[in-house]
Amino acid sequence: MNILDSFQLNGQRALITGSSSGIGFALARALGQAGAHVVLNGRNLNKLNDAAQTLSDEGLSVGCSVFDVTDASAVRQAVEDLEKNVGAIDILVNNAGMQIRNALQDFADEDWHTLMKTNLDSVYYVGKAVAQKMIPRGRGKIINICSVQSELGRPGIAPYTASKGAIKMLTKGMAIDWGPHGIHVNGLGPGYFKTELTEKLVADPSFTAWLVGRTPSRRWGDVQDLGGAMVFLASDASRFVNGHILYVDGGVTATL
């Protein structure tokens, strides 16, 4: 087989959580361009429909699934419905996440639990529900979205850093338990990217100057920069890669 053929996803189905905008939407677009039928997920049907229409207008195969990734029973039902009505989920991207900023000593307990439910519990709920379907088939790809904060901290985001560090180790645990069943579980770790969630940071001249100076590639990331790494991890090109975290960060994690 030609090596380029191993990157193709023709005929496969991919579920991407939290994919109506930002990084999740960019990852869905990349998987769709590689040939996969992509299923967008979120809680807002109107936003999902708008995102799906954009991808459809680009000639991509796309559908939507509205469910709350922090609700275990809703997750199980949604996965059942997708498997029955759309087909086997070949690729899962656990992308749903959020950020709450505050000094740790002032962090509200309810905010801690909200952040952990969204960033960490969802990976467990959706990952397990999909893996239970993949295991009997003896194949599957799961990519969990980590972060440079899986390795490095910053002031005011200790709970977020804790959640992303936990996702890194959960990814390794999933690979260990599910690898013998033919499932590949890896992490994709974005650095600082221009998205709706980082608009204020991008607009802050002092922060941008610090970040650009801190990053060997000397720029913010664009969400399109993640597409190649995502397709690699989702395809047969990474068929002997398991339990690995691939950082796409312009070199931030390589330097002090």
N, C-alpha and C positions, 0 to 999 in steps of 0.2 A: 504494500500500500504506500502510495506517495505520502510523505510526511504532512503535506498540507491538507490531505484528505482527513487526517486524524483530528483536525480542528473543526470539522463540520458537524453540525447538530441536526441535520435534516431528519424529520420524522420524530424528533424527541419533544417531550412536553416539560416545560419549566415553570415552577411556581416561585414567584418573587414576592416576599412580604414587604409591606410598606413601600410600594412601588408606583404611587401615583405622581411622584415628583422627585426631584433631587437625584441622589446617587442610585436609589432603587430603580427609578425610571430609566436612567442611563444604562444600568446593568441589564434591564429588560430589553432595551433597544439593541444592545450588543448581542445578547443571546438570540433575539429575533433575527438579526442580520446574519447570524451564523446558521440560520435555518430552523431554529426551534419554534414551536408554538408556545408563546409566553402567556402566562396567566397572571395578571396584575392583582394585587391584594391591597386592601385598605378598609377603612370604616366609612368613608364618604363616597357614596355611589356616584354622585355627580362628578367629583374629581377623577374617579376611576374611569368613568365613561369618556371624559374629555381626554385623558391620557391614552386610553385605548383607541380613540378616534384618531389621534395624532399618529400613533404607530400604524394603524390600519391604512391611513392615507399614504404612508411611506411604503406600503406594500407588504407589511409584516403580518404574520398570523398571530392574533391576539384575542384574549378573552379576559373576563373579570371574575373575581370571587370576593364578595364582601363578607368579612368576618373579623372579629376581635382576637388578635393573636395572644392576648393575655387571659382569655377565657378558654380553659382546657376543653370543656365540653363543646363549645362552639368550634374549636379547632378540629376536634375529632369528627364532628359532623361535616364540616367543610371538606375535609380530606376524603371522607367517604363519598360525598357528593361528587367531587372532582374525579375520583377514581372511577365512579360509575358512569358519569355523564360526559366527561372529557377524555378520560383514558388514564393509563398509568402515569404517575408523576416520575419522570426520569431524573429530573434535576430540581433540587430545592435550594433556594437562596434565602437564608434567614437575614433579612436586612432591616426589618422594623426596629426603630430605636428612637431615643429622645435624649435631650440634654437639659439639666437643671443646674444652674450655676449659683453657688453661694459658699461662703467660708464654712468649713466642716463644722465648726463649733456652733454655727447659727443655722445649720441645715435642719429643716423640719422633718420630723419622723415620717409624716405622710408622704413627703416628697421622696424620701429614700425608698419607701415601698413602691411608689408609683414608678420611679425610675428602674428599680430592679425588676418589677413585673414586666415592664415594656422591653427592657434591654436584654434581660437574662432569662426570665421565666418563659418568654415567648420562644426563645431558641430551643429550650427543653421541650415545651409543649408541641410545637410544630415539627421539630426534628424527630421526636419519638413517634408521633402519629404517622409521619411519612415513612420513617424507617421500618415501622411495622408492616407497611405495604411492600417496601423494597426487599426486605429480608427473604420472603418466600420466592421472589423473582431472582435473587442472587446477584443483583446489580443495583447501582444507583449512585448519584453524585449529590453531596450536600456541601454547600459552601456557606459558612457563617461569616458575617461581616464583623470583623474585629476593628482595630484602630491602632494608630501609633500609641494611644493611651492604654493599649494592652501591654506596653513596655515602659512608657514614660509618663510622668505626672506633670501637672500644671496647677498653679494656685486656683482654688475655687471650684475644682471639679473632682474632688476625691471620690465621691460616690460613682460618678461616671467612669473614672479610672478603674475602680473596683469591679464594676460590671463588665467592662471590656477585658480586664485581666481574667475574670472568671470565664468569659466566652472563649478566650484562648485555650484555657485548660479544659473546658467542656468539649471543645473541638477535638483535642487530643484524646480525651476519654471516649468520645463517640467513635473515633477512628479505631481505637483499641478494641472496643466491644463489637463494632459493626463491620470492621475490616474483614474478619473471617467469613462474613456473609456476602462478600463482593461489593461492599459499599465503600466509596471513597469520601472521606470527610476532611475538608481543609478549610482554612480561614483566609480571607482577603482583608488586609489591613490598610485602609486608606490613611494618608496623612491629612494635611489641611487642604480642603477643596472648596472651591467657590460654589455654594449652594444657597438655597433660601435660608437655611439654618445658620449660615455663617456671614450673612450680609453685613451685620453690624461690625464684625471683626474685619471683614474686607474693607469696609469704609473707614476704619480706624487707622490713620496714617502711621501712628507709632507702633501698633501691633503688626501691621503689614511690613513695616521696615524691619522689625525684629524677626518676623517669620522668614522673610526673603533672605535676610542675612544669616539666619540659622539653617536654611535649606541649601544643600550643595547645588541643586538645580536652579536656585535663585528665582523661584516664582511660586505662586499658588498653584495647586493642581486644578485642572479642568476635569469635569466628570468623564469626559471622553477618554481620558488617560487610563481609566479603569477597565475599559472594554476588553482589551487584549488579554489581560490577566484573568478576567472572569471567564472568557471563552476557553482559555487554556485549562483552568481548573474544572470547568464543566464538561470538557471533551475527553476523548480518548488520548489526546496528546499528553495528558497527565495521568496515564493509566497506572503508573507505579509511584505516584505521589499521594501520600496519605498521612494525615495528622500534621500537616505543614501549615505555617502561617506565612503567606506571601505579602510582604509590605510593599505598597505602592505609594511612596511618600517623598520622592525626590531626594532621598538620602538622609532624611531627618534622623532615623534610628541608627545611622552609621556614624554620627558625629556628636561630640559634646559641644 
